[in-house]
Amino acid sequence: MNKRQVIQHAKNYLDMLAAGTDPISRESIGGDSVASRPQMQKCFQFVSDILREVLENNGLVLLDAEDASPQTPASVPVTVNGNSYELVRKKAAFSITAEQRREVLISRLPITPNEFLKNVNRMVNPSAMEKLSITSVNAWLRKGGYIAEGKTQTVINKTVWKPTHFAEEIGISEMDVSDAKTGEIKRQLMFSARAQEYLLEHLEEITAETK
């Protein structure tokens, strides 16, 4: 067997062990066996998933952003049959743990959506993981009926997001904000502390909009 077949064979064994089946006899593993313990079965399943990634990504296993080194390069030099290539690392989709969510800075004063995104994206390693995008947040808020499209007259008509009457329920409002670069006063969505906490509670739903 070649290496890929050996890995697939090992994965099949681990899948059976994770399901409580002896891969040799094909019988159920006895309750007195170490391999029947839930912790061991979770371990078997975890390693099986790693081997699946190895097979799917031709030997490359992507670490979670919190595990990857900040110096992780965007590409890795590889040599195949004497030829040099750059293996580009695929970034993981945005995701943070419950513990990381608790560490996101919550501003007691209302902040703009972009300021909220900066606070969230400080939790990820940008070289290994995609950042949470304003597109995902807006799509989720629009789907929930909290914001709606509007038009504002600048040099040309520009689409902007306006809070609906439901927005107040979660702490989203609209305020006049001075542009730091031009000094121009603009109407801007603002997230109160309550809105920031609400969005963090629903991050999984928000990122699902992108997926």
N, C-alpha and C positions, 0 to 999 in steps of 0.2 A: 504494500500500500504506500501511496505517496503521503507527504506530510499533511495535506488537506484532508485526506481520507482518515488518517490517524486521529486528527483533531475532531473530525465529525464523529468518529467511533467513540472517542472519549466523552464527547458531549452527550451522545446517546446513553452511555453508561450513567453519567451524572443525572440526566433527566429521569432515568428509572430509579436511581437512588433517592432523588428528591421526591419521587412519587411513592416511596416506601417499597420498592420492588428490587429484589436481588437481580442484578443484570446478568448473572451467570446462570442461576437456576430458574429465573423468571418467576420465583415464588415471592409471596409477601415476606418482608423482613420481620422477624420476631420482635415482640415488644421489649425483650430484654437485650436487644442488640443496640450498641452505641449508635449505629447508623439510623435507627428508628427515632432518635430524639429529634424534636422539632428544630432545635438549633442546628443540628447537623444537616437536616434536610434543607434548611434555608441556605446553609453554606454550599451545599451541592448545587442548588438552583442558581446561586450567585455566580459560582465558577462557570456553570453552564452558559449563563448569559454573557460572561466575558469571552468564552470560546465562540459564541455566536458572533460577537462583534469582530473577533479575529478573522472569522471566515468571511463576514460581510465586507470588511474593510481591508482585506488582503494583508492581515497581520497588524494593522494599526488599531490600538484601543484608545479611545478618547477619554481623558480624565474629566471629572466635573471641574467647573471653574475654580471652586474653593480648594481643590486638591492640586491643581496645576501650578507650576512655578510661575511667578510674575515675569520671569525671563523666557518663558516658553516661546520659541520662535514661531513665526507664522508658517514657515515651511521647513522641511528637513531634507538635506541632501542624501540621495540614495544612489547606489550604483547597481545596475542590472546588466549582466553580460558585458561588462566593460564600458557601458554607457552611463553617463551621469544624468540624473534627473532631480528635480525639486518636487518633493512630495508635499503638496499643500495641505495643511491641517484644516479640516472642516470644523467651523465653530459650532459649539452646542447651542441649541435653542435656549432662550432666556429662561432661567429658573433659579429661584433662591429657596433656601430652607426656611422652616418656621423660625428657627433661631435667628437667621439673618434678617427676617422680616421684623423681628422684635428690636433689632439693632438699627433699623432705618431711622434716620433723624426725622422727628415730627416737629414741624415749626408751629409754635403756638400762635403766630401771626399768619394770616392768609398768604399763600404763595402762589406763583403762577404754575401751570402744568409743567413747563420746562424745568423749573426749580425742583418740583416734586420728582421728576424723572432723574435729575442729577443725584438727588439723595438716594433713590433706589439703586441706580446704576453704580454707585460707589461700592456696592456689595459684590459686584462681579469682576472677574478678570477679563478685560475686553479682548485680550489676545486669544482667549479660549472660548468665550461665550458671547453670543449676540446680546446687545443691550435691549432693555425694554423701550419700545418706541412709542412716540406720541400717537402714531397711527392706530396702534393696538388699543391704547387708552381711549382715544376718541371713538373708535368703532364700538367698544363696549359701552361707553356712556350713551352713545346714540342709540344702540340697541335697547338699552334700559329706559330710554325716554328722558334722560337727564339733560341732554343737549340736542340742539337742532341747528341745521344750516341756516345761515343768514348772509346778507350782503352788506359790505361796507364800501363807501365811495372813496377811493384814493385816486391815483392816476387812472386806474381801471377798476372795474368792479372786482372785488376780492371776496372769496368765500371765507367766512369766519364761523366759529361755533358760538352759539348763544345758549345760555341756560334756560331750560323750560321751567314750568311751575313745579315740577317734581324735584328740581335741583336743590331747592332749599332744604328738602328732607335729609339730604346727606351732606349739606354744608358747602355746596358750590354756589358761587355768586359771580357777579360781574362788577368790576371797579375800573375807575379811570387810573391808568398807570402811565408814568412819564418814561419815555424811551431813554435809556441811559446814553445812547449815542447821539440822538438827534434832539432830545428834549421834547419831542412831540407827545402830546397826551393821547393815549389810545384806550379804548375799552378792552378789557382783558378778563378772561375767566380767571377766577381765583379759587384755590382749594383751602378751606379752613382746616384746622387740626382734625376736626371730625371727618371731613372729606378724605384727608390723607389716610387716616386710619381705616376708613371704609374701603378705600381702593386697595390698601395692603391686604385686607381680609379677603378680597376677591381677586388677588393676583392670578390665581390659576385660571379663572374664567376669562380674565383679560388676555392672558397669553394664548388662550385657546382661540381667540379671534384671529391671531396671526397664523396659527397652525392650520 
